[in-house]
Amino acid sequence: MKYNKGFVSMILIGAAIVLVVGGYFVWSKKPQQPNNETVSNTTNLQTYTNDEYGFELKYPKELYLGVNSHGDGGLITISDKKDWETEAQNAILVISLNAATFPVEESSTNTSEKNFPITELEKKLNLDIKSNFQGDPPWGWFNISIPLKNKSKFLNFNIRISNLDDVGYGGNNKYIKLASDILSTFKFTEPTAQTNWQSLIPEIRIALKKAFPNEHIEDSRPLSISSTNSNTPVQLVNLGTGGATTDIVAFIRMENNKIIIPLFKQKDGKVSTLTFSAGAGGSGRYGSTAVIIENGNAVYSASYSKYGDNSDYCRVEAYRWNNQTKIFEFNTELSTTIQKDYCNKAGN
């Protein structure tokens, strides 16, 4: 039987249309995967944990975390610039976190509600969160207060995002979304149980003598805990030896309910235990210190000499705890940040 070529072509075209339409229908009915490119489900994250106040939050490792030395109760600052204080005009995102006695005041013209997960956080934490916005685009600050459980304090987030007028007042640009995603990862953790460090002196003594066999531990006086916050997993111990005006001190750490003398990965890559000096002399012309910061997640040592000659110096070496390697690792950014403040005040 012979068929008209035009008729056959029409059948083929019709079949193709059915396949295309049917395929689209099947695809459109297939569940689509949402585009949830948020901080909370990204793998390249750093976690900041605060044992003193019992909370944590996550942030992308592309951002920079530093010590917030501004105001009372300063904790951390997260920014897209390493040195956001000197590059303030260039920093687009600056999130500062303080532990404060009072919350922020609610604002009648509040845009925080629509830009940040305030309601979701209130439901998750079962708490009343206060927020406001201050300033005028392109400069302004979103302020958010989360009350601490069982404490008469608040965690006050100060979120500055510049160039808001590029997308409109309160616009949902990528930095507002980024700050919102970081805030959404906030959660309370169980505060570290308070440790009676004084009762652990015998165990500490054994660990120190094993780690520092050449140190004259307790040569002039008994071991003593120098730290003021017993809630942190890291403590500073005076070894009971030193010179006329300075003491020898060392950091200890509680790890898996055992006292350890932590290792330090130094600037040159060498890994070892370290002791430090603490004290001052020469009528304030020289001095040194060792300090625990970030609730035991970082420490630093600092020293200076100010005799007005070529031998004068001021230096800081800061180390941040790496929870994977279980080592305090030298951190250039943190060292630089602390050194500016320390060296401005040293000897004054």
WOLIN-V897132 format. One record per backbone hydrogen bond with DSSP energy under -1.0 kcal/mol. CO is the residue of the C=O (numbers start at 1). NH is the residue of the N-H. E is the energy in kcal/mol with one decimal. If there is no record, write none. Layout:
co/nh/e
CO/NH/E
CO/NH/E
This chain:
co/nh/e
4/8/-2.1
5/9/-2.3
6/10/-1.9
7/11/-1.8
8/12/-2.4
9/13/-2.5
10/14/-2.2
11/15/-2.4
12/16/-2.1
13/17/-2.2
14/18/-2.2
15/19/-2.3
16/20/-2.4
17/21/-2.8
18/22/-2.9
19/23/-2.8
20/24/-2.4
21/25/-2.3
22/26/-2.4
23/27/-2.6
24/28/-2.9
25/29/-1.4
34/36/-1.4
36/38/-2.2
39/42/-1.6
43/45/-2.1
44/61/-1.7
46/59/-2.2
48/57/-1.9
50/54/-1.1
50/55/-1.7
54/189/-1.9
55/50/-3.0
56/187/-2.0
57/48/-2.8
59/46/-3.0
60/63/-1.8
64/79/-2.2
66/77/-2.1
73/99/-2.8
75/68/-1.3
76/97/-2.6
77/66/-2.7
78/95/-3.2
79/64/-3.1
83/87/-1.6
87/90/-1.6
87/91/-1.7
92/162/-1.9
93/80/-1.4
94/160/-3.0
95/78/-2.6
96/158/-2.9
97/75/-2.5
98/156/-2.8
100/154/-3.0
112/116/-2.4
116/118/-2.5
117/121/-2.4
118/122/-2.5
119/123/-2.1
120/124/-2.5
121/125/-3.2
122/126/-1.5
122/127/-1.1
130/145/-3.1
131/107/-1.0
132/143/-2.8
134/141/-2.7
136/139/-1.8
141/134/-2.5
142/159/-3.4
143/132/-2.1
144/157/-3.5
145/130/-1.3
146/155/-3.0
148/151/-1.2
153/148/-2.3
154/100/-3.2
155/146/-2.4
156/98/-1.9
157/144/-2.4
158/96/-2.7
159/142/-3.0
160/94/-2.1
163/166/-1.5
164/167/-1.5
168/171/-2.7
171/173/-1.6
173/177/-2.2
174/178/-2.2
175/179/-2.5
176/180/-2.4
177/181/-2.6
178/182/-2.2
179/183/-2.4
180/184/-1.9
182/185/-1.1
183/186/-1.5
187/56/-2.3
195/197/-1.5
197/200/-1.3
198/201/-1.4
200/204/-2.8
201/205/-3.0
202/206/-1.7
203/207/-2.0
204/208/-2.6
205/209/-2.3
206/210/-1.7
207/211/-2.0
208/212/-2.8
212/215/-1.4
215/217/-1.9
216/219/-1.5
224/238/-3.0
230/195/-1.0
233/254/-2.7
235/252/-2.7
236/226/-3.4
237/250/-2.0
238/224/-1.5
239/218/-3.3
240/220/-2.8
240/221/-1.2
241/248/-2.5
245/280/-1.0
246/243/-1.1
247/278/-2.0
248/239/-2.5
249/276/-3.0
250/237/-3.2
252/235/-2.2
253/260/-2.8
258/255/-2.8
260/253/-2.4
263/328/-2.5
264/272/-1.8
265/330/-2.5
266/269/-2.2
270/266/-3.1
272/264/-2.9
276/249/-3.2
278/247/-2.9
279/288/-2.8
281/286/-1.6
285/306/-3.9
286/281/-2.2
287/304/-2.3
288/279/-2.5
289/302/-2.3
291/300/-2.3
293/296/-1.1
293/298/-1.6
294/297/-1.7
297/321/-3.0
298/293/-2.8
299/319/-3.2
300/291/-2.9
301/317/-2.7
302/289/-2.5
303/315/-2.5
304/287/-1.8
305/313/-1.5
309/312/-1.8
313/305/-2.6
315/303/-2.1
317/301/-2.2
318/331/-2.7
319/299/-2.4
320/329/-2.6
322/326/-2.2
327/322/-2.5
328/265/-3.2
329/320/-2.6
331/335/-2.2
332/336/-2.5
333/337/-2.3
334/338/-2.4
335/339/-2.5
336/340/-1.6
337/341/-1.0
338/342/-2.9
339/343/-2.8
340/344/-1.1
341/345/-1.1
342/346/-2.0
345/348/-2.3
